[in-house]
Amino acid sequence: MRYFDFEDSKYGFPLAMDAHRFEDNTDLIFEAGPHTINFFEIMFFEKGNGVAYTNEKRIELCPGTILFASPNQIKQCDFDKNGVKGFHLIFKPEFLESFFQDKTLVYKLPYFYNYSFAPYIVAMDGDFGLFKSMLSEIVFEVGAFRSDSLNMIRALLASILLRLDRLFRAFHHIASESANNNLLTRFKMLMEEHVNSNLNCNQYASLLKIHRNELNRKIKAYTGHSPITLLQHRKIQEIKQRLLLDEQSIAQIAFELHFSDPNNLSRFFKKLTGLSPSAYKQKMQNDSFS
């Protein structure tokens, strides 16, 4: 499985984001085989058809489709490159942290580090037109970089992300109470921070200084899933990535993720995916999510 690293000096100066039009370089953007990234990615499709898979969720493309991907998620693109039109936007979290003075921003956005909803929306023409205008400005500023371009790009990107936040919540009927919810944000951050640990819900509740029953009630109300379901999905994602990217053995993965033994990990994996770790690895080596 291929791993794509962010090139922060491709323009000859540090820039922790990038944006360009699909039609300028389809070979770079649409990787056909399973792959993963170490940055945040948003794809805006004005035209095009095909299928995308993110964490094995199948998404049919249509005009107005907007796809989201977070670091370490497993992706695959099966697109018809002929006639595709739109924008590709990527960035590292530090690009926005100084602008917002908030290191939790990407955890507050429901489409990043998302284990509850399919990572896409279909925008109406008016909304998509607004994104197209702002993305065109970003592409221009990146290509003709000047002393004030950084602040211009950050302001435009912030506006795009916040508008997408509103549209994503409406598209997926996400409870309004989850917007800027501190508990959900902290829970998502802790899931990433402790992904290599085998903490249970009681331990997460303790870290959050909340009773387990209250944690379960609120997270389920905000996401539609229980905390344990979200934790299981995140753990499965980590195992899959290690199987495919790092080519680690089951014993190594079990040890590093604090399973009691390899058989315990294998049982956990098969229960949630329907495949043994070795069968899953073989399937993905054939470049197939289907």
Helices and strands as residue ranges (DSSP letters): E 2-4, E 17-21, G 22-24, H 26-29, E 35-37, E 40-47, E 50-54, E 57-60, E 65-69, E 75-79, E 85-91, H 94-100, H 105-108, E 120-122, H 125-143, H 149-171, G 176-178, H 182-193, H 201-207, H 212-223, H 227-241, I 242-246, H 250-256, H 262-273, H 277-285
